[in-house]
Amino acid sequence: MPEHLELQQLVDGVLQGTTRHPSLSWLQCSCPYLGIILATVSSFFFSLCSVIVKGLVDVNPIELATFRFIGVLLPSIPIAIYREETFFPEGKRIILVLRCFVGTTGLMLSFYAFRHMPLADASVIIFSTPVFVAIFARLFLREACGMFNVITIVLTLIGVVLITKPPFLFGDNQVSIVDEQVMENSYDIWGPVAALSSTLFGANAYVLLRALKGLHFSVIMSNFGAFALLYTLVVCYYIGALCWPLCGTDRFLVIALALFSFGGQILLTLALQYEQAGPVAIARSADIVFAFIWQIMFFKETPSLYSVLGALLVVSSVVLSGLRKWALALPRDSETRKKLHFLYLE
C-alpha cells in the first residue's frame, strides 16, 4: 500500500544479491515462515501509516509526507556508513535523481489520495503499482510484455474502474454507508486522479530501480530520503503548510507515523533477506485486508460491492504476479514449478 512503495520496489532485485548473515539462516530454520510473518507485520505498520494520514485532517498531507521521509532517511544513513558506501556514485547520479523525483511525487500523491478517498479504495489502487511495471519496462527498457502481463494488467484496470466508479459509467452521485446511514455524495475526481497518478509514478520508480540494481539499497534509500525531505519542505513552504502540528494527539500521531514507517521499512528489508521476493510480494497483499478493516473500524465507512470486487481483481493480479516470480525462481526440476506451469504463459 500505499506509501511504502520506495521499499516494496526493492522486491525486483535490489536486495537479491545481498549476503545473508549466519544468524539469519539459523532464525529461518527455527521459523521457516519468518520472512512471510515479517512482511505481514510490515504491512500492518504501513497500513497504520495510511490511517494516520487519513485521520490527521488538521495537518496537510504534504507536511505528513515530510515526517514520513524522516522514517526513510534515518535507517538508511547508518547502514550506508557502516558499509562504507559512496552516497552519490558517479555514473548513476541522473538516474538516482529521477528515481527520487518520481518516488517522492508518487508518495505525496498517495497521501493526497488517502485524504480524499476511502482508505481501502486508495490503498488498492496504489497497491496495483507492480502490475503496471510491465508497461513501462516495455516502453523504456524494451523488456518483453507477454500474455500473462496483458491478462494481469486487464484484470487490474477492470478492478481500478470498479473502485474509482467514473461518472460516465456509474453516474455523478456516489452512495456510501457511514455509521450505518446511506449517504449520497457528489463525485470527487481528484482523489482517484491522485491515486492513479501515484500508481504511474510508482511504476516508473520500479523501472528506474532496475537500472540501479548494482547499488546497495542503503545508497538508494539515503538519496531518496534526503531528496524527498528537501522536496517536501520546499513544497510545504510554497503552499504555506510548513508548521509544527498542534500539541497533544496530532504531535503524537506524527511521531507514530515516522516510527511506523521506520519499523515497516526495517521489517520489509529483513523479510526480503529471509524469503524470496515472490512470497514477500504476496504477503504484502495483507495491506489491503488491513485497509478494509481500518476503514470500517476507524472511519465507519462500509465498502461498496464494487470496491470489494475491484479489490479482489487487483489483489488477484498482484498475487498471480508474485506466484509467477516465485515459481520462476524455483529449480527447473521442482515439482512445484511444474504444477505452476500455467503461470509461464508468454
Secondary structure as UniProt FT lines:
FT   HELIX           2..4
FT   HELIX           5..8
FT   HELIX           9..12
FT   TURN            13..17
FT   HELIX           22..30
FT   TURN            32..33
FT   HELIX           34..55
FT   TURN            57..58
FT   HELIX           61..82
FT   TURN            83..84
FT   TURN            90..91
FT   HELIX           93..116
FT   HELIX           119..127
FT   HELIX           129..140
FT   HELIX           147..164
FT   HELIX           167..170
FT   STRAND          173..178
FT   TURN            179..180
FT   STRAND          181..186
FT   HELIX           190..210
FT   TURN            211..214
FT   HELIX           217..239
FT   TURN            247..248
FT   HELIX           249..274
FT   HELIX           277..283
FT   TURN            284..285
FT   HELIX           286..299
FT   STRAND          301..302
FT   HELIX           305..329
FT   TURN            332..333
FT   HELIX           335..339
FT   HELIX           341..344
//
